[in-house]
């Protein structure tokens, strides 16, 4: 995991790249990346400052080695999923579609349509919102 300072350094790097480019499209992409890393820094800083006020899972106090592999993998997948959703609006539309299609096919064949609808509603409800999604 990165520190807020590391995220802010990356945000400054993208801000400099945005200033240096002559392409409006690249400048916009760099600005979006700067904003994303600034948000990540803000999230990490908030978590560090408010850790004692947040809800913790039962596994927070158990050493990682003591948790069974399935629980570790589930936690990793939740963290990756939350990170992906936080960056969703910065992803190219083609990649968003591929990820959506892949995620939709993860369920049972008969439940694919239902799962697609659930995923679509979730993505739509979090689109362009300032929600800070966290994995538990």
ROZA-283527 format. One record per residue (C-alpha): residue in one letter; x, y, z. Coordinates in Angstrom, 2 decimals. Example, Ala and Ser with C-alpha at 12.3 -4.5 7.8 and 13.67 -1.06 7.14 Angstrom:
2
(A (12.30 -4.50 7.80)) (S (13.67 -1.06 7.14)) 
// end
This chain:
136
(X (0.00 0.00 0.00)) (X (1.19 3.49 -0.77)) (X (1.37 6.42 1.61)) (X (-0.50 9.68 1.04)) (X (2.86 11.32 0.30)) (X (3.61 8.79 -2.45)) (X (0.19 9.33 -4.02)) (X (0.67 13.13 -3.83)) (X (4.10 12.83 -5.46)) (X (2.56 10.86 -8.32)) (X (-0.22 13.47 -8.62)) (X (2.41 16.24 -8.87)) (X (4.22 14.22 -11.53)) (X (1.06 13.98 -13.65)) (X (0.37 17.69 -13.11)) (X (3.81 18.49 -14.50)) (X (3.23 16.20 -17.48)) (X (-0.10 17.93 -18.12)) (X (1.70 21.30 -18.24)) (X (4.44 19.97 -20.51)) (X (2.29 18.33 -23.19)) (X (0.99 20.16 -26.24)) (X (-1.84 17.72 -26.83)) (X (-5.15 18.78 -25.24)) (X (-6.21 15.13 -25.05)) (X (-3.04 14.12 -23.20)) (X (-3.31 17.15 -20.94)) (X (-6.86 16.11 -20.03)) (X (-5.78 12.51 -19.35)) (X (-2.89 13.68 -17.17)) (X (-5.23 16.01 -15.27)) (X (-7.62 13.11 -14.67)) (X (-4.74 10.96 -13.39)) (X (-3.59 13.82 -11.17)) (X (-7.09 14.08 -9.74)) (X (-7.27 10.30 -9.19)) (X (-3.98 10.18 -7.32)) (X (-4.97 13.22 -5.25)) (X (-8.18 11.41 -4.30)) (X (-6.22 8.29 -3.40)) (X (-3.91 10.42 -1.23)) (X (-6.90 12.02 0.48)) (X (-8.46 8.60 1.09)) (X (-5.26 7.16 2.56)) (X (-4.75 10.22 4.75)) (X (-8.35 10.07 5.98)) (X (-7.99 6.37 6.75)) (X (-4.75 6.98 8.64)) (X (-6.28 9.80 10.67)) (X (-9.60 8.04 11.34)) (X (-8.60 4.39 11.60)) (X (-9.91 4.13 15.15)) (X (-13.32 5.43 14.04)) (X (-13.84 2.96 11.20)) (X (-15.51 -0.42 11.24)) (X (-13.01 -3.27 11.12)) (X (-13.46 -6.80 9.92)) (X (-12.97 -9.72 12.27)) (X (-9.66 -10.47 10.56)) (X (-8.07 -7.08 11.28)) (X (-6.63 -8.22 14.60)) (X (-5.53 -11.66 13.38)) (X (-2.04 -11.95 11.92)) (X (-2.15 -12.49 8.16)) (X (-0.50 -15.91 8.49)) (X (-3.33 -17.09 10.72)) (X (-6.07 -16.34 8.21)) (X (-6.89 -19.17 5.86)) (X (-5.97 -18.76 2.21)) (X (-9.55 -18.36 1.01)) (X (-10.15 -15.43 3.37)) (X (-6.89 -13.80 2.28)) (X (-7.81 -14.17 -1.38)) (X (-11.29 -12.79 -0.78)) (X (-9.81 -9.78 1.00)) (X (-7.33 -9.18 -1.85)) (X (-10.12 -9.43 -4.42)) (X (-12.26 -6.96 -2.46)) (X (-9.36 -4.51 -2.28)) (X (-8.62 -4.87 -6.00)) (X (-12.30 -4.45 -6.82)) (X (-12.58 -1.31 -4.71)) (X (-9.44 0.13 -6.30)) (X (-10.82 -0.63 -9.76)) (X (-14.13 1.07 -9.01)) (X (-12.30 4.13 -7.65)) (X (-10.52 4.44 -11.01)) (X (-13.43 3.30 -13.20)) (X (-14.17 6.69 -14.77)) (X (-10.53 7.11 -15.82)) (X (-10.44 3.80 -17.70)) (X (-10.90 3.76 -21.47)) (X (-14.45 2.81 -22.46)) (X (-13.26 -0.30 -24.32)) (X (-11.52 -1.56 -21.16)) (X (-14.60 -0.74 -19.07)) (X (-16.72 -2.86 -21.45)) (X (-14.27 -5.79 -21.32)) (X (-14.14 -5.67 -17.52)) (X (-17.94 -5.45 -17.34)) (X (-18.33 -8.43 -19.67)) (X (-15.76 -10.48 -17.76)) (X (-17.30 -9.66 -14.39)) (X (-20.76 -10.54 -15.73)) (X (-19.59 -13.98 -16.75)) (X (-18.28 -14.83 -13.26)) (X (-21.64 -16.00 -11.98)) (X (-23.78 -19.00 -12.80)) (X (-24.89 -19.17 -16.44)) (X (-28.57 -18.87 -15.55)) (X (-27.89 -15.80 -13.39)) (X (-25.80 -13.90 -15.98)) (X (-28.58 -11.48 -16.92)) (X (-29.33 -10.74 -13.27)) (X (-25.64 -10.27 -12.46)) (X (-25.17 -7.94 -15.46)) (X (-28.07 -5.83 -14.21)) (X (-26.67 -5.71 -10.68)) (X (-23.22 -4.71 -11.91)) (X (-24.67 -2.07 -14.25)) (X (-26.79 -0.57 -11.46)) (X (-23.80 -0.54 -9.09)) (X (-21.56 1.18 -11.63)) (X (-24.28 3.67 -12.54)) (X (-24.98 4.54 -8.90)) (X (-21.28 5.25 -8.31)) (X (-20.59 7.00 -11.62)) (X (-19.05 10.45 -11.19)) (X (-19.86 10.42 -7.50)) (X (-17.34 11.46 -4.92)) (X (-18.01 8.21 -3.06)) (X (-14.94 6.69 -1.54)) (X (-15.49 2.97 -1.87)) (X (-13.66 0.85 0.65)) (X (-13.05 -2.88 0.74)) (X (-13.79 -4.71 3.95)) 
// end
